[in-house]
Amino acid sequence: MEMKGMSKLRAPFWLIWGLLIWVGLSCAAKIDGEEEVMNENRTAVNFIHVGAVVDKLTPSIGGAAEKCIQMALTDFYAAHPHYRNRLIMQIRDSQDVVAATSAVVDLVKNQKVHAIIGPESSSEATFMIKLGEKVRVPIISFSATSLSISPSHSPFFVRTAQNDSSQVKAITAIVQGFGWHELVLIYEDTEYGKGLIPFLTDELQQSNIRVPYKYAIATSMDAYQISEQLNMMKNRQTRVFLVHVTSPFGSVLFPLVDKAGMMSEGYAWILTNSLSNCLDAMDPLVIKSMEGVLGIRPYFPASEALESFKRRWKWSTPELNIYGLWAYDTIWALATAAERIGEGNNLRFLRGQGSDVEGKTDIANLGVSEVGPKLLKEMLNIKFQGLSGNFHLVNGHLQPSAFEIFNLIGRGERLIGCWSPEKGICRNISDTKPTEKYSTSVSKLKKIIWPGDSITAPKGWAVPANGEKIRIGVPKKQGFNEFLDVTRNPLTGELNFSGFCIDVFRAVADALPFPFPYEFELSRDEAGDSSVIYDDLLHQLNENEKKFDVVVGDITIVASRANYVDFSLPFTDSGVTMLVPVKRNLHRSMWVFLKPLSLGLWLTTIAVSIATGAVLLILEHNGRSESLHPLNLLCLILWFPVSSMVLPERQIVTNTRSRFVLVVWLFLAFVLMQSYTASLSSILMSDQLQPKYFSVSELISKGYYVGYQKGSFLKSMLIEQLKFNESKLKSYANVEEYRKALSKGSQNGGVAAIFDEIPYLQVFLTKYGSDFTMAGPKYRTDGFGFAFPLNSRLVPYVSRAILNVTESEKMVAIQTKYFGAGNQNEDSSISSPNSPCLEASSFGGLFIITGISLLLALIGSKTFIWQKPASVAKTYYRKYVSFQQHLHSDVKDKVMDDRLKLPNTNTLETVSAGADHGCHDGCSSPAKHVTESTS
C-alpha cells in the first residue's frame, strides 16, 4: 500500500523536474539569440557617451532640463532611425559647486564622456571649463548666461543660450519709452549678479539714463537686513527699479518689497530674464506680491513642433520654460554633430598616464578625448529651426533674438508686447512691416496695470515725505545782499538765509505739485571757505563730488555752465553792460537850438511854409492884392503861416478852402513843434550828463583798468569774449568798492569802468545814480536760474513753477520788498554821446498830406487852377509895364526941361515936334501919368 502510494507521488515530481529543465533550456537559447542580435547591432552602431550635470532640486531649470534631454534623445532618434552614431546620456545631480565638480570628474574619468552638458549656473562653470580644456571635452551650457564666462576666452565652452547682454538694449528701450531718466539697480552680490552690471550701466548712460544707486544684496542677508536696504531705497527719490536676481532670491525679495509699501502707486519694477524665465516655478503667493511688475524674456516663435511638444508636456511638472527648450535644442544639435563626425576606430577616450591609480576622482591622470574636438567643430557649424527658434551659434553663443514684454497681474502674467533688435518695441513681432523703423514708443504696448492697480505710468521719481530732504547749496556773498544774504543767529548759532533769490525759490517750492522737503546749506570749499567761486560751486552738483541736489542764488545762466549742470527757466531778465562815471558838460554851443532838426527837415519845413502861404494868398486874392508891391507880397506869403498860429483864423482868412489849408498846416506845425521840443530837451540833458566812456574798444586801446564782480563768470567773459588783458582786470565785492574804484579812476589805482549784470548795476544806481551811469553795448545773458545736476527730473517741474510765480503778484511783492517799486524795470543807460536829430523822412507822411491838401484846395476853387496864378501874373505884368513907361516919361521930361532953358529956337521946335510926335504915338498926358502913379 505504501509503495503504491509512493509511486503515485513520484510521477508528478519527475514531471515538474522535466518542465523546469525545458524552461531553462528555452531561456538559455533565447539569451544566446539576444546576444547574437546585440553583437550584430554593436557592429552597426557607434555609441558616444556624453554627460549632463543638472540640479534636480531646482525644478525650474534642472528638473525641466532633465525631462527635455530625455525627450529630445527619444524624439531625435525616432526621427532619424538610420543614424549610426548614437548618444548615450549619463545624467548626474549637482546640488552645489562641490557636487557639480565631483560629478564632472566622475563623468570624465569613469564614464569616458566626450561632451558634458552643463554647468547649470555660472558659479559652477569656472572649474568645468578648465577641466574641459584639459581633457579636450566641450562644456555645453544651456543656462549659464552670465557674462563672467565667455566662449571667446574658453575655446571648449559653448553657450547654447543667449547671454545676459542680449537683453540690455531691450531694457534700455523700455526705460526710454516711458521717459524715465533714472533707475536703481538691485542685484545679487554674486559673480552671476555682478556680471551684467557694467554692460547694463554703460548702455543706460549712452542713452542718458542715470543709475544713481546700485544695491548689491548678499545671499547671506536675512529678511531684516534686506528690509533695511529696501527702506533706504524707499527714502530716495528714484522710483524705477531694475531687478537682476535668481528665482530663489526673488522669492525672498518681493514679499519684503510688498511689505515695505514699495508695490504701491508711483513705483515701477522691471525684471531681467534671469527671474522672468523662472516665474512658473515660483510660489503663487510670491507672484501675487509682484503684481504690476514688468518683465522681459526671450521670445520663441510659434511652430507646429512647439505646439506638439507643449501638448505632450501639458500634464508634466515642472512648467515648461525657455531653459527646457534650450536643453532640448542642445541635444538635437549635439546628436547631429555626433552623426556628422562619421564612423571609425578613433571614437574613443585616450587614457592618461597613471590612470590605474585607485580613486574615482584622480584629476591628475585623466585621459584625453579624441571625439570632443570633432563634436565641438561640427556643433559650431550647425543651423536648424528648433523649438526655441533659430539655432545658430555665433562666436560660441546662441544668436540673440527678440524678447517678450509681459505684465504680472494677480497670479498670472499678460503679454503686452515685444522688442526686436531691428524694430524696437512693437505689439507683435509678426505684425511688423519690413519698412518699419526702430522705435522706443511704448504706445504700441497693450494697457499695463502698474503697482497699486494704477493704469497711469509712473513718472519715475517722487520726493519722499519721510525721506532725505533736498540739499540746497547756497553761496555766501560779500556784497549785493539784496539778492542773497546769509547771516548767523548769535543766540542759536543757526544760519538765516534771505534775499531776493531765496524768497523766489521758496515761492517756487510752494508752487510745486508735490511735497518738496528741503534744507539750505552754506556751500564751502575744501578749505572750509564759504566765499567760493560760483563755477566751483556748480561743479559740486556733479555725480563724482555731489554735495547738493540744487544750487540756489544769483546764478547766471551761461552756455559754458550748461555743459555740466542743468538750469531751470530764468526768474529774472538780465544782461551785461558797463558802469562808468558821468561827466558834466556846462559849455553849450549857441547854435544848439538848430540840433533837434536835420538840415533837410529845416529846408523842407521852410518850403512847405512858403507853399502854404502862397496858396493862402491865391485863395484869398482880391482886387486890393493886385496893387501890392512884390516885396510886400513876399512878406505876406511868409506872414500867413506864422500868423495862423497866434491869431484867430477868422482874422486871417475868409475863404472855406483857405481854412481847410490852414487846419492841415496847423496840425503839421503842432507835430513839428512837439517833436522839436522833445528832441531839444533830450539834447540839453545829454549834453549836461555824458558818460565818461562809451565803447569797450576805447577802454582796451587806452589800456584802462576795468572791474568786475568777485566770483562771477565775468572774468572769463572779459578775457575770452571782449579780449581784455587779464592784468587790467580788478575784482570788487560790493557797492561801496564799486563807488571808490570808479571815483579814483584808472590812473589813480581805481578803474575806468566796471562790467556787471544789469540787476546789480540798478541796485548801485539807486544809491549813486547822480554820479554814475550805465553806458556802452549790452551783452545778452539769460538771467538768474536755479542749477541742478545734469538730467535732473526736477527741472521741468521747477521751470513750470517759476512761470507761475513770475506771472503772479508774488514776484511783484518780492521785487518791491528788496528793490523798491518799479526799480527792476528802470533803464539808466546812455547809449551814445550825440542824440540823433530828427530827419525829414520821419515826417514824410505829414508833408505828403499837406501837399495833397494844398493841391485839393486849389482844384476846388470856383475858377480853374491856372486862372488865379495867371490873373496874378497878368496883374503884376501890367504893373511892371506901367512902371517902365513911367520911368521913360520921367527921363524925357528932364531932357525937355534942359532944352527949354536954351535960347535956340530950333531946339524948342525940335522939342515941340518931339512932343507932338510922342502924343501922336499915343503917349499919356502928364496928368494921366500922375494918376496912375498915385493909384
MARGULUM-354241 format. One record per residue (C-alpha): residue in three letters; x, y, z. Coordinates in steps of 0.1 Angstrom, whole numbers, padded with zeros to 4 digits, always signed. Each point is the difference from the previous one (the first is absolute). Layout:
<koldrens>
alaXYZ
...
</koldrens>
This chain:
<koldrens>
met+0000+0000+0000
glu+0029+0025+0008
met+0020-0010-0031
lys-0031+0005-0021
gly-0006+0033+0016
met+0037+0010-0004
ser-0001-0007-0037
lys-0030+0022-0004
leu+0018+0029+0017
arg+0033-0004-0020
ala-0017+0004-0034
pro-0010+0037+0004
phe+0035+0007+0015
trp+0018-0012-0031
leu-0024+0019-0021
ile+0007+0032+0017
trp+0038-0005-0003
gly-0005-0006-0038
leu-0019+0032-0004
leu+0027+0020+0018
ile+0028-0014-0021
trp-0020+0008-0032
val-0006+0036+0011
gly+0037+0004+0009
leu+0011-0012-0033
ser-0024+0023-0018
cys+0012+0030+0019
ala+0036-0008-0007
ala-0008-0002-0037
lys-0018+0033+0001
ile+0028+0017+0018
asp+0025-0013-0025
gly-0022+0014-0028
glu-0002+0034+0016
glu+0038+0001+0005
glu+0004-0008-0037
val-0024+0028-0010
met+0018+0024+0024
asn+0034-0009-0015
glu-0014+0006-0034
asn-0013+0035+0011
arg+0034+0008+0016
thr+0017-0004-0032
ala-0026+0023-0017
val-0004+0029+0026
asn+0026+0022+0017
phe-0008+0011+0035
ile+0014+0034+0011
his-0002+0006+0037
val-0010+0035+0012
gly-0008+0013+0034
ala-0024+0026+0015
val+0003+0018+0033
val-0033+0014+0013
asp-0013+0011+0033
lys-0031-0021+0006
leu-0009+0020+0030
thr-0008+0031-0021
pro-0029-0012-0021
ser-0002+0032-0021
ile+0033-0008-0016
gly+0014-0033+0010
gly-0032-0020+0002
ala-0014+0014-0033
ala+0034-0005-0017
glu+0003-0036+0010
lys-0034-0009-0015
cys+0007+0020-0031
ile+0033-0017-0005
gln-0016-0035+0002
met-0028+0010-0023
ala+0024+0016-0025
leu+0020-0032-0003
thr-0031-0021-0005
asp-0014+0025-0026
phe+0032+0004-0019
tyr+0007-0037-0006
ala-0036-0007-0006
ala+0002+0026-0028
his+0035-0013-0012
pro-0001-0038+0006
his+0028-0006-0026
tyr+0026+0021+0018
arg+0031-0022+0009
asn+0015+0022+0027
arg-0022+0002+0030
leu+0003+0019+0033
ile-0001-0018+0033
met-0010+0025+0027
gln+0014-0002+0035
ile-0018+0025+0024
arg+0014+0011+0033
asp-0015+0021+0027
ser+0017+0033+0011
gln-0014+0015+0032
asp+0029+0025+0004
val+0034+0009-0015
val+0018-0029+0018
ala-0025-0026-0011
ala+0001+0013-0035
thr+0038-0002-0001
ser+0001-0035+0013
ala-0027-0011-0025
val+0021+0014-0029
val+0031-0018+0011
asp-0019-0032+0003
leu-0015+0003-0034
val+0033+0007-0017
lys+0021-0026+0019
asn-0024-0029+0004
gln-0027+0005-0027
lys+0025+0013-0026
val-0025+0026-0013
his+0009+0020-0031
ala-0022+0030+0008
ile-0016+0014+0031
ile-0033+0019+0001
gly+0003+0025+0028
pro+0007+0018+0022
glu-0034+0012+0010
ser+0013+0031+0017
ser+0029+0023-0007
ser+0015-0006+0035
glu+0006-0037-0010
ala+0015+0009-0034
thr+0035+0011+0008
phe+0013-0034+0011
met-0020-0019-0026
ile+0014+0021-0028
lys+0036-0004+0011
leu-0005-0038+0003
gly-0016-0001-0034
glu+0030+0017-0015
lys+0023-0025+0017
val-0017-0031-0013
arg-0012+0017-0033
val-0036-0006+0009
pro-0025+0028-0011
ile-0020+0015+0029
ile-0035+0009-0014
ser-0022+0022+0022
phe-0037+0009-0007
ser-0005+0020+0032
ala+0033+0017+0010
thr-0007+0035-0015
ser+0024+0020+0021
leu+0024+0023-0018
ser+0028-0010+0025
ile+0006-0031-0022
ser+0003+0002-0037
pro+0008-0024-0029
ser+0025+0026-0013
his+0022-0007+0030
ser-0006-0037+0002
pro+0001-0019-0034
phe-0017-0031+0014
phe-0029+0019+0015
val-0032+0003-0020
arg-0031+0020+0011
thr-0032-0013-0016
ala-0019+0029+0016
gln-0001+0037-0004
asn+0025+0018+0023
asp-0013+0027+0024
ser+0013+0029-0021
ser-0026-0008-0027
gln-0028+0014+0022
val+0018+0033+0007
lys-0013+0019-0030
ala-0035-0013+0006
ile+0000+0013+0036
thr+0014+0033-0011
ala-0027+0004-0027
ile-0027-0005+0026
val+0015+0025+0024
gln+0004+0025-0028
gly-0036-0006-0012
phe-0015+0010+0034
gly+0022+0031+0002
trp+0019-0011+0032
his+0034+0016+0004
glu+0011-0019+0031
leu-0003-0035+0014
val+0013-0020+0029
leu+0018-0033-0005
ile-0006-0029+0024
tyr+0021-0031-0006
glu+0014-0030+0018
asp+0034+0005+0014
thr+0013-0030-0018
glu+0022-0005-0031
tyr-0031-0006-0020
gly-0018+0031+0013
lys+0030+0023-0005
gly+0007-0012-0035
leu-0028+0019-0017
ile+0004+0033+0019
pro+0029+0016-0020
phe-0017-0007-0034
leu-0034+0012+0012
thr+0014+0032+0015
asp+0020+0009-0031
glu-0030-0005-0022
leu-0023+0020+0022
gln+0025+0029+0003
gln+0004+0001-0038
ser-0038+0007-0001
asn+0003+0027+0027
ile-0016-0022+0026
arg+0018+0004+0034
val+0005-0028+0026
pro+0004+0021+0032
tyr-0002-0030+0023
lys+0010-0037-0003
tyr-0009-0024+0028
ala+0019-0033+0001
ile-0020-0024+0023
ala+0021-0028+0015
thr-0016-0034-0001
ser+0009-0003+0037
met-0023+0028+0011
asp-0030-0008+0020
ala-0035+0015-0004
tyr+0007+0028+0025
gln+0032+0011-0018
ile-0017+0000-0033
ser-0028+0021+0014
glu+0025+0026+0012
gln+0014+0002-0035
leu-0035+0005-0014
asn-0008+0028+0024
met+0032+0018-0011
met-0013-0003-0036
lys-0034+0012+0010
asn+0014+0032+0015
arg+0017+0008-0033
gln-0018+0019-0028
thr+0004-0025-0028
arg-0030-0023-0005
val+0012-0022-0028
phe+0017-0033+0010
leu+0017-0026-0022
val+0004-0033+0017
his+0026-0025-0011
val-0002-0031+0023
thr-0006-0037-0002
ser-0033-0016+0009
pro+0009-0011+0035
phe+0010+0035+0010
gly-0029+0015-0018
ser-0024-0021+0020
val+0014+0016+0032
leu+0004+0035-0014
phe-0035+0009-0013
pro-0021-0009+0030
leu+0022+0024+0019
val-0003+0026-0027
asp-0038-0002+0003
lys+0002+0001+0038
ala+0021+0032-0002
gly-0027+0017-0020
met+0020+0002-0031
met-0025-0017-0021
ser-0023+0030+0001
glu-0010+0026-0025
gly+0030+0020-0014
tyr+0024-0029+0000
ala+0013-0019-0031
trp+0018-0034+0001
ile+0017-0017-0029
leu+0014-0036+0001
thr+0029-0013-0021
asn-0004-0034-0017
ser+0018-0018+0029
leu-0031+0003+0021
ser-0026+0003-0028
asn+0009-0034-0014
cys-0007-0018+0033
leu-0033+0016+0011
asp-0020-0031-0007
ala+0018-0020+0027
met-0004+0027+0027
asp-0026+0000+0027
pro-0034+0016-0010
leu+0001+0021+0031
val+0033+0015-0011
ile-0014+0006-0034
lys-0029+0019+0015
ser+0024+0023+0019
met+0015+0009-0034
glu-0032+0014-0015
gly+0008+0028-0024
val+0035-0010-0008
leu+0014+0000-0036
gly+0023-0027-0012
ile+0018-0011-0031
arg+0010-0034-0012
pro+0012-0015-0033
tyr-0027-0003-0027
phe-0004-0033-0018
pro-0022-0001-0030
ala-0030-0023-0003
ser+0003-0032-0020
glu-0017-0033-0005
ala+0029-0019+0017
leu-0002+0023+0030
glu-0038-0003+0004
ser+0003-0038-0003
phe+0027+0000+0027
lys-0021+0021+0023
arg-0029-0024-0004
arg+0023-0029+0011
trp+0013+0021+0029
lys-0034+0013+0011
trp-0005-0022+0030
ser+0037-0002+0010
thr+0017+0019+0028
pro+0018+0024+0002
glu-0014+0025-0024
leu+0018+0002-0034
asn+0023+0030-0004
ile+0027+0014-0023
tyr+0027-0020+0018
gly-0017-0032-0008
leu-0004+0010-0037
trp+0037+0010-0002
ala+0009-0034+0016
tyr-0022-0018-0026
asp+0016+0018-0029
thr+0035-0006+0015
ile-0005-0038-0002
trp-0012+0002-0036
ala+0030+0021-0009
leu+0024-0023+0018
ala-0016-0032-0015
thr+0003+0016-0034
ala+0037+0008+0006
ala+0006-0036+0012
glu-0014-0014-0033
arg+0021+0024-0021
ile+0034-0010+0014
gly-0004-0033-0018
glu+0010-0036+0010
gly+0034-0013+0009
asn+0022-0015+0027
asn+0009+0034+0014
leu-0033+0005+0019
arg+0017-0007+0033
phe+0015+0015+0031
leu+0038-0002+0003
arg+0012-0009+0034
gly+0024+0022+0019
gln+0031-0012+0018
gly-0006-0015+0034
ser-0037-0004-0007
asp+0000-0033+0019
val+0005+0017+0033
glu-0029-0007+0022
gly-0026+0027+0006
lys-0028+0012-0021
thr+0011+0037+0000
asp+0036-0002-0008
ile+0002+0032-0020
ala+0038-0002-0008
asn-0004-0032-0020
leu-0031+0008-0022
gly+0002-0010-0036
val-0006+0020-0031
ser-0030-0002-0023
glu+0005-0005-0038
val-0037+0006-0007
gly-0004+0032+0020
pro+0018+0024-0024
lys-0020-0015-0030
leu-0033+0004+0018
leu+0009+0036+0008
lys+0009+0009-0036
glu-0031-0015-0014
met-0023+0015+0026
leu+0012+0035-0007
asn-0011-0003-0036
ile-0035-0014+0005
lys-0030+0020-0009
phe-0036-0012+0003
gln-0035+0012+0012
gly-0004-0013+0035
leu-0028+0003+0025
ser+0015+0032+0014
gly+0004+0015-0034
asn+0029+0003-0024
phe+0030-0020+0014
his+0032+0017-0012
leu+0032+0004+0020
val+0020+0032-0006
asn+0034+0001+0018
gly-0011-0028+0023
his-0033+0017+0010
leu-0036-0005-0011
gln-0009+0028-0024
pro-0021+0027+0019
ser-0036+0002-0009
ala-0030+0020+0010
phe-0015+0004+0035
glu-0035-0002+0014
ile-0012+0028+0023
phe-0026-0012+0025
asn-0019+0015+0030
leu-0007-0020+0032
ile-0037+0003+0009
gly-0013-0019+0030
arg+0016-0034+0000
gly+0005-0001-0037
glu+0017+0019-0028
arg-0012+0018-0031
leu+0020+0005-0031
ile-0001+0037-0009
gly+0026+0003-0029
cys+0033-0010-0014
trp+0034+0015-0008
ser+0023-0009-0029
pro+0035+0013-0009
glu-0013+0012-0034
lys-0034+0016+0009
gly+0002+0008+0037
ile-0032+0000+0020
cys-0030-0015-0018
arg-0032-0017+0010
asn+0006-0031-0020
ile+0031-0012-0019
ser-0020-0015-0028
asp-0019+0033-0006
thr+0031+0022-0006
lys+0005+0013-0036
pro+0034-0003-0018
thr+0001+0038-0004
glu-0008+0007+0036
lys+0028+0018+0018
tyr+0014-0006+0035
ser-0023+0014+0027
thr+0000+0004+0037
ser-0036+0012+0002
val-0019-0018+0027
ser-0033+0011-0015
lys+0002-0032-0020
leu-0002-0021+0031
lys-0033-0013+0014
lys-0014+0016+0032
ile+0021-0005+0030
ile-0011-0004+0036
trp+0026+0016+0022
pro+0006-0006+0037
gly-0028+0013+0021
asp-0025-0010-0028
ser+0009+0032-0018
ile-0005+0004-0037
thr+0022+0031-0002
ala+0036-0005-0007
pro+0022+0012+0029
lys+0020+0032-0005
gly+0031-0018+0013
trp+0007+0020+0031
ala-0016+0016+0031
val+0011+0020+0029
pro-0004-0023+0031
ala-0020+0017+0027
asn+0020-0017+0028
gly+0032-0004-0020
glu+0031+0021-0005
lys-0005+0037-0005
ile+0011+0016-0032
arg+0034+0016+0007
ile+0001+0036-0013
gly+0034+0015-0004
val+0002+0038+0006
pro+0031+0021-0006
lys+0010+0028+0024
lys+0003+0035-0016
gln+0021+0028+0014
gly-0022+0027-0016
phe-0033+0006-0018
asn-0018-0017+0029
glu-0033+0010-0015
phe+0003-0030-0022
leu+0015-0025+0025
asp+0008+0003+0036
val+0012-0026+0025
thr+0003+0010+0037
arg+0004-0019+0032
asn-0022+0004+0030
pro+0022+0010+0029
leu-0022-0018+0026
thr-0007-0033-0017
gly+0028-0001-0025
glu-0024-0009-0028
leu+0005+0013-0035
asn-0026+0023-0014
phe-0005+0001-0038
ser-0017+0030-0015
gly+0000+0022-0031
phe-0018+0003-0033
cys+0012-0034-0014
ile-0008-0019+0032
asp-0035+0014+0001
val-0006-0008-0036
phe+0011-0036+0006
arg-0023-0003+0030
ala-0029+0012-0021
val+0009-0025-0028
ala+0003-0029+0025
asp-0035+0008+0013
ala-0013+0000-0036
leu+0012-0035-0008
pro-0028-0026-0004
phe+0016-0024+0026
pro+0016+0002+0034
phe+0035+0014-0002
pro+0019-0002+0033
tyr+0033+0018-0002
glu+0026+0016+0021
phe+0025+0028-0008
glu+0037-0007+0005
leu+0028+0026-0002
ser+0025-0011-0026
arg+0037-0002+0009
asp+0031-0010-0019
glu+0024-0027+0011
ala+0018+0025+0023
gly-0033+0009+0017
asp-0003+0034-0016
ser-0036+0010-0007
ser+0009+0026-0025
val+0003-0024-0029
ile+0001+0008-0037
tyr-0033-0007-0017
asp+0015-0023-0026
asp+0016-0021+0027
leu-0033-0002+0018
leu-0018-0013-0030
his+0025-0027-0004
gln-0012-0014+0034
leu-0031-0011-0018
asn+0019-0025-0020
glu-0004-0037+0005
asn+0036-0005+0012
glu-0001+0027+0027
lys-0037+0004+0005
lys-0005+0021+0032
phe-0033+0017-0009
asp-0032-0009-0019
val-0006+0037-0010
val+0020+0032+0000
val-0021+0032+0007
gly+0013+0035-0003
asp+0007+0027-0025
ile+0013-0026-0024
thr+0002+0013-0036
ile-0009-0024-0028
val+0028-0001-0025
ala+0010-0025-0026
ser+0032-0011+0015
arg-0017-0010+0033
ala-0027-0019-0019
asn+0026-0026-0010
tyr+0000-0015+0036
val-0032+0011+0016
asp-0037+0004-0010
phe-0017+0034+0006
ser-0036+0008+0007
leu-0017+0027-0020
pro+0013+0035+0011
phe-0019+0019+0026
thr+0015+0034-0009
asp+0009+0019-0031
ser+0037+0008-0003
gly+0029+0011-0022
val+0035+0013+0005
thr+0010+0036-0006
met+0025+0025+0015
leu-0003+0025+0028
val+0020+0033-0005
pro+0002+0034+0016
val-0020+0029-0013
lys+0017+0032-0014
arg-0020+0032+0001
asn+0002+0022-0031
leu-0010+0036+0010
his+0014+0017-0031
arg-0026-0002-0028
ser+0001+0014-0036
met-0021+0031-0007
trp-0014-0019-0030
val-0013-0029+0020
phe-0036+0010-0008
leu+0006-0012-0036
lys+0011-0035+0010
pro-0034-0016+0005
leu-0009+0002-0037
ser+0022-0011-0029
leu+0009+0024-0028
gly-0024-0019-0023
leu-0028+0003+0024
trp+0006+0038+0005
leu+0000+0006-0037
thr-0031-0022-0006
thr-0018+0019+0028
ile+0008+0034-0015
ala-0010-0012-0035
val-0033-0013+0013
ser-0006+0033+0019
ile+0006+0021-0032
ala-0023-0023-0020
thr-0027+0003+0026
gly+0003+0038+0001
ala-0002+0002-0038
val-0030-0022-0002
leu-0018+0020+0027
leu+0009+0032-0019
ile-0014-0014-0032
leu-0032-0012+0017
glu-0005+0033+0018
his+0009+0022-0032
asn-0021+0030-0007
gly+0003+0033-0018
arg+0020+0016+0027
ser+0027-0026-0002
glu+0008+0009-0036
ser+0014+0034+0012
leu+0025-0015+0025
his+0037+0004-0006
pro+0018-0033-0006
leu+0020+0004+0031
asn-0031+0006+0020
leu-0016-0031-0017
leu+0030-0022+0011
cys-0004+0013+0036
leu-0037-0008-0001
ile+0008-0036-0012
leu+0023-0005+0029
trp-0023+0017+0024
phe-0030-0022-0007
pro+0014-0033+0016
val+0015+0018+0030
ser-0030+0021+0008
ser-0023-0030-0002
met+0015-0014+0032
val-0006+0031+0021
leu-0030+0018-0016
pro-0036-0012-0002
glu-0006-0016-0034
arg-0029+0023-0009
gln+0024+0029+0002
ile+0023-0016-0025
val-0022-0018-0026
thr-0035+0003-0011
asn-0001-0028-0026
thr-0012-0035+0010
arg+0027-0016-0021
ser+0026+0022+0017
arg-0012-0012+0034
phe+0005-0036-0011
val+0035+0007-0010
leu+0006+0018+0032
val-0012-0029+0021
val+0024-0024-0017
trp+0028+0024+0004
leu-0007+0005+0037
phe+0000-0038+0005
leu+0034-0003-0017
ala+0014+0029+0020
phe-0013-0014+0033
val+0017-0034-0007
leu+0033+0017-0010
met+0000+0022+0030
gln-0006-0028+0025
ser+0027-0022-0016
tyr+0024+0030+0000
thr-0007+0006+0037
ala+0006-0036+0010
ser+0032-0003-0021
leu+0014+0032+0013
ser-0007-0010+0036
ser+0018-0033-0006
ile+0030+0017-0015
leu+0002+0025+0028
met-0002-0028+0026
ser+0025-0023-0017
asp+0024+0029-0005
gln-0002+0006+0037
leu+0005-0037+0012
gln+0023-0018-0024
pro+0017-0034+0008
lys+0037+0003+0003
tyr+0005-0030-0022
phe-0022-0015-0026
ser+0017-0029-0017
val+0019-0031+0010
ser+0026+0006-0027
glu+0009+0033+0016
leu+0007-0016+0033
ile+0021-0027-0016
ser+0020+0023-0023
lys+0009+0025+0028
gly+0009-0028+0024
tyr-0024+0009+0027
tyr-0007-0022+0030
val-0035-0015+0002
gly-0018-0018+0028
tyr-0025-0029+0004
gln-0019-0016+0029
lys+0021-0024+0020
gly-0008-0037-0005
ser-0021+0005-0031
phe+0003-0013-0035
leu+0009+0034-0013
lys+0038-0004+0003
ser+0000-0027-0027
met-0024+0020-0021
leu+0022+0031+0001
ile+0031-0020-0010
glu-0015-0024-0026
gln-0028+0019-0015
leu+0009+0037+0004
lys+0038-0006-0003
phe+0011+0019+0031
asn+0035-0006+0013
glu-0003-0020+0033
ser+0025+0024+0016
lys-0024+0028-0005
leu-0028-0016+0020
lys-0009+0006+0036
ser-0027-0017+0021
tyr-0024+0017+0025
ala-0026-0013+0023
asn-0025+0026+0009
val-0015+0034-0008
glu+0024+0020+0021
glu+0030-0015-0017
tyr-0016+0007-0034
arg-0004+0037+0009
lys+0035+0004+0014
ala+0017-0016-0030
leu-0020+0020-0026
ser+0006+0032+0019
lys+0038-0005+0001
gly+0002-0007-0037
ser+0024-0023-0019
gln+0030+0023+0005
asn-0004+0002+0038
gly-0003-0036+0010
gly-0036-0005-0010
val-0017-0009-0032
ala-0015+0018-0029
ala-0031-0022-0002
ile-0016-0030+0017
phe-0017-0028-0019
asp-0028-0018+0017
glu-0035-0012-0005
ile-0028+0025-0003
pro-0019-0010+0032
tyr+0031+0007+0021
leu+0007+0033-0018
gln-0036+0011+0006
val+0005-0006+0037
phe+0031+0021-0001
leu-0017+0029-0019
thr-0028+0002+0025
lys+0027+0013+0024
tyr+0024+0018-0022
gly-0019+0007-0032
ser+0009+0037-0001
asp+0037-0006-0005
phe+0000-0033-0020
thr-0019-0015-0029
met-0002-0031-0022
ala+0015+0004-0034
gly+0012-0019-0030
pro-0014-0031-0017
lys-0021-0026+0019
tyr+0012-0036-0002
arg-0029-0024+0004
thr-0002-0027+0027
asp-0029-0021+0009
gly-0004+0013+0036
phe+0000-0018+0033
gly-0011-0036+0003
phe+0002-0030+0024
ala+0027-0026-0007
phe-0006-0038+0000
pro+0021-0031-0008
leu+0000-0010-0037
asn-0033-0018-0010
ser-0017+0009+0033
arg-0036-0009-0001
leu-0009+0030+0022
val+0009+0025-0027
pro-0033+0000-0020
tyr-0021+0002+0031
val+0020+0028+0015
ser+0000+0019-0033
arg-0038-0002-0002
ala-0003+0012+0036
ile+0023+0030-0009
leu-0024+0010-0028
asn-0029-0001+0025
val+0019+0021+0025
thr+0014+0026-0024
glu-0034+0006-0015
ser-0017+0005+0033
glu-0001+0028+0026
lys+0025-0019+0021
met+0029+0010-0022
val-0010+0037+0001
ala-0002-0001+0038
ile+0035-0016+0003
gln+0015+0025-0024
thr-0016+0029+0019
lys+0013-0014+0033
tyr+0036+0000-0010
phe+0003+0026-0028
gly-0029+0024+0004
ala-0029+0005-0023
gly+0009+0000-0037
asn+0038-0002+0005
gln+0003-0032-0020
asn-0013+0017-0031
glu+0021+0031+0001
asp+0026+0006-0027
ser+0025+0027+0009
ser+0024-0007-0029
ile+0011+0026-0026
ser+0008-0016-0033
ser+0019+0027-0019
pro+0015+0034+0004
asn-0021+0017-0027
ser-0037-0003-0001
pro-0011-0004-0036
cys-0018+0029-0016
leu-0034-0003-0016
glu+0000-0007-0037
ala-0025+0011-0027
ser-0008-0036-0008
ser-0015-0005+0035
phe-0027+0025-0010
gly-0003-0009-0036
gly-0036-0011+0004
leu-0010+0034+0015
phe+0017+0019-0028
ile-0018-0021-0026
ile-0034+0006+0017
thr+0007+0038+0001
gly+0010+0000-0037
ile-0031-0018-0010
ser-0022+0023+0020
leu+0015+0030-0017
leu-0006-0014-0034
leu-0036-0010+0009
ala-0007+0035+0012
leu+0012+0015-0032
ile-0020-0024-0022
gly-0031+0007+0020
ser+0001+0037-0008
lys-0029+0016-0021
thr+0024+0008-0027
phe+0024-0024-0016
ile+0032-0007+0018
trp+0021+0018-0026
gln-0023+0031-0002
lys+0010+0014+0034
pro+0037-0002-0005
ala-0004+0013-0035
ser-0021+0029+0013
val+0025+0009+0026
ala+0028-0002-0026
lys-0019+0021-0025
thr-0007+0027+0026
tyr+0037+0002+0010
tyr+0011+0000-0036
arg-0022+0031-0007
lys+0014+0017+0030
tyr+0035-0008-0012
val-0007+0015-0034
ser-0016+0031+0015
phe+0030+0004+0022
gln+0024-0001-0029
gln-0021+0025-0020
his-0001+0024+0029
leu+0037-0002+0004
his+0005+0007-0037
ser-0023+0031+0002
asp+0019+0014+0029
val+0032-0002-0021
lys-0016+0019-0029
asp-0014+0027+0021
lys+0034+0006+0015
val+0016+0003-0035
met-0027+0024-0011
asp+0005+0022+0030
asp+0037+0002-0007
arg-0007+0011-0036
leu-0025+0027+0010
lys+0026+0017+0019
leu+0020+0006-0033
pro-0007+0031-0022
asn+0002-0020-0032
thr-0035-0001-0016
asn+0009-0029-0021
thr+0003-0019+0031
leu-0034+0010+0012
glu-0014-0010-0033
thr+0017-0033+0002
val-0013-0006+0034
ser-0035+0011-0009
ala+0001-0022-0030
gly+0012-0029+0021
ala-0028+0007+0024
asp-0025+0001-0027
his+0014-0031-0015
gly-0002-0017+0033
cys-0036+0010+0005
his-0008-0014-0033
asp+0016-0033+0010
gly-0026-0002+0027
cys+0019+0013+0030
ser-0020+0007+0030
ser-0003+0034+0014
pro+0020+0010+0030
ala-0032+0001+0020
lys-0006-0035-0009
his+0035-0011+0010
val-0005+0016+0033
thr-0034-0017+0005
glu+0015-0034-0008
ser+0029+0006+0023
thr-0022+0010+0028
ser-0022-0029-0004
</koldrens>
